[in-house]
């Protein structure tokens, strides 16, 4: 009986609320959802702007506050391995040999890196995002597309990987490049 009364009250409430009020409430809810999406888009673009306007080819000095904890760990481990390999080579039988190291920009497809970019699209799904981006290197007259993947950690959007779409062969992303380097062993 209580369930029937509650259902009748709900129907009565819906009948007494004017249609324009229901439409306004619906629009308000949609606006709030769009506002959340717009904020995520804005925050993601800000992370990319902060990283790529200051980014240098030297990944060892990347701003760790803009990288996911997992990617930052890989960067740190790679830098540590490079130091170890340099010391090992320096103290080895061939101290003038080049030690194992990563050269070039690891946050874009192209070794020389970028000096200009345009965000083409941002797709957000819960706590992850994929950003299609067009990079350019005006000195080498090159333009290419990559995909930046971000995750939301501790309330902030952070770069988690860069999928290399602008080159063929070799590792397919920043994470793959770092993981493959960490598996290498010097002679």
N, C-alpha and C positions, 0 to 999 in steps of 0.2 A: 504494500500500500504506500509506503514511504517513497519507494522508487517511482511509482505512478505519479504521486504528487510532485516530485522533483521534475519529472519529465514534463508535466503540465505547466509548471512554473517556468521552465526553460522556454517552452513554446510560447507562453504568454509574454515573456520578456522579449523574445525575438519579434513578436507581433507588435509590441508597443514601441519598439525602437524604430524611428523613421529610417527609410532606406538610405537617405542621404547621410545619416549618422553612421550607418553600417559601412557605407562606401568611404566615408572619411576615416573611420577606424582602420579599414582595410588599407587605404592609401598610406596612413600613418605607419602601419606595420611594414608595408613594402618599403617605405622611405627609410625606416630604421634599418632594415636588412640591406638596402642599397648603401646606406651610410657606412655600415660595417665593411661592405665590399670595397667601397671607395677608400676607406681608411687603410685597409690592407693593401690595396693597390698603391696608395700614396706612400705608405711605410716601406713597401718593397722597393719602389722606385728610389726612395731616399737612401736605402741601404746600398743599392747599386750605384747611385750617384756618389755617395761617400767613398765607396771602395774604388770605383774606376776613375774618379777624378783625381784621386791621390795615389792610385796604384802605380807601382813601378815594376819593371821586369823582374827585379830581385824579390822572389817570393819569400825569402828568409825574413824580410822586414814587413811582411803583410800585417795589416791591422787586425789583430786577433779578435777584437770586439765585433768585427763584421763577419767572422767565420764561425761556422758551427763548431761545437766542441770536437766532434769527430774529425772534421777537416783540419782544425787547428792542431790536433794531436798528430795527424799524418805529416803536416808541415814541420812541426817541431822534431818529430822522429827523423824526418828526411834531413833536416839541417844538422842534427846530431850525427847522423850516419856520414854525412859529407865531411864533417870535422874529423871523425874517426878515420875515414878513408884517407884524408889529407895527411894526417899524422902517421898513419901506417905506411903510406907511400914515402913520405919524407924520411922515415927511419928504416925503410926497406933497402933492398939491394939496388934499386933504380930510383933514387930520390928525385931525379928530374922528370920522371914520368908524370903524366897527368892523372890525378886520382879520379875515382868514380865521383861524378857530380852531375847535377842537373843544370843545364844552361838554357837561357831564354825564358820567355813568358809562359808560365804554366796555367794562367787564368784566362787565356784565349787560345784559339787554334794555331795561331801564327807565332813562330819563334820570336820575331821582332816586336811583338805586342801591338797594342792599339794606341792611338792618340785621339780617337773620336768614336763615339757610339750613339746609337739611337735605339731606344726600347721600342720594339715592334708590338709586343703583346705581353700581357700578364694573365696567367691562369692560376687561380687559387683554389685549392681543395683542402679544406680544414686547416691543418698546420703545415702544409707544404705548398710550394708555388713553383711554377715553371715560367721563365721569362725568355721570350724569343728576342734576341738582340742582334743588331747589325753593327759590327765593328769596322773601323777603317784605320789604316795606317797611311797617312797622307804622304809621308816621306818615300814609301815604296809603292804608292798608288795602288793599294790593295783594299778590297772590301770583302767581308765574309760574314756569315751568320753563325752564331753559337746559341746554346741554350744554357741559361743559368738556373740552377735548382737551388731553392732556398727552403729552410725549415724555420719554424718559429720555436725559439728556445728562450725560456725565461722572459716571455712577453716581447721579444724582439726578433725581427726577421734577420736571418744570417745565411750567408752563402754556404751551401753544402757541397756543391759540385758544379763544374762547368763541362757540359757535353760539347766536345769538339766536332762541329759540323763543317768547319771551313778547311779541313785537310783530310787527306786520305793516308791510311797506313798509320802504324804506331798506336799508342794507347788512345782510347776513345774519349777519355775525360781526365780532368785534373786528378780525381781520386785514383783512377786506374794507373796513371803515370806515376804517382807517388807510391802506390802499393807495389808496382812492378820494380821501381827503384829499390825499395826496401828489401826485395827478395834477391837482388843482385849480390854477387860475391866477387871481390877482387882476387886476382891471382896471388 
